[in-house]
């Protein structure tokens, strides 16, 4: 007799098989609970990582700047679209905050170059520029080169004679023609025709108000032997020129000074000190006006006078005393032909200044900030810092002044 399974048992087995099949299908379609928990943790870790990266981007971590700059330098070598060399103008200028942005693509400048006043970009800077009058505003890190800029001599930009300050800088933009980036306040003179000799009714004009003792005493003694009209604060004896920071009829003090100087045969160009290479636009004023400059200043003056300009000025140091200089000026006042020799360059032109530092400055192919980027890209920096400039005060004995 055949044994028959109980009906309840058969139902149990069938249900078990059905449940097993359903579970198998679920497992193959969905991860188990452990995998789900693991996935949540991965996502959480990714979010934490993303937050960390954002936090790093928001903060300025200069400890990692060096590696960042190294990576940028590699990027600069890309031929397709090179990243620019970045210069951050870090300081004010005479206390005035700056706001500008300059950008040159490669081809417009030998290297791609960007200049900005945005201090938040300090971490990516290849160089920082600091103006000498605001030398206390030091850059935040030394993973980039520091560039000192001044057009004042050491007696008015005292940082230049401070070894602790200068040792921290790697490049110099200065009035000095032997600096890394020569930048004197002395643009190329204009060939504007001067007034004829007979229309110059004045003899000697002076217009300086910074009464440095030696040049002021020289002016005083010179006045004893030749007629000098002084419009500045130093031994002023003439009205008719606004103050040096004033303006009238839309013209500045310098504009009006040049107009007035056209009527004088000579203009005194007495720089405020005799520091090496210190020349400023007082010389330009006289040359543009067609008033022969009478110059007291650096013995490097000839380097600023290429070509035919060498014969365009009278140097105070060539005369032993104010009296002897006055005698020569009076002589020229009476001798039109001799006087006009100093103005021949107005007709013949400045002449050839190829290869001169001042000529390269006057007709530079590239902007001075582009030149800075090129120097940084080539590693032409002073790694051990810059030398100090020990300019000595002007001495009366050096200028033949009579002792009073």
Protein Blocks (a to p, Z undefined) as FASTA:
>chain_A
ZZdddfklmmmmmmmmmmmmmmmmmmmmpccfklmmmmmmmmmmmmmmmmmmmmmmmpcc
fklmmmmmmmmmmmmmpmklgcddddddfbdcehiacdddddddehjambdcdddfbfkl
mmmpcbdcddfklmmlccfbfkbccddddfbdfklmmmlmmmklmmmpcbdcdfblkbmb
dcbdbdcddfbdcddfklmmbfbdcddfblcfklmmmmmmmmmmoccddfbfnopabehi
acfkbceehiafklmmmmmmmmpfbdcdddfbfcehiacfklmmmmmnopacdddddfkl
mmmmghjllmmcccfklpcbfklmmmmmmmmmmmmklmmmmmmmmmnonbjaehiaklmm
mmcfbdfklmmmmmmmnopacfkopaddddddddfklnopacZZ
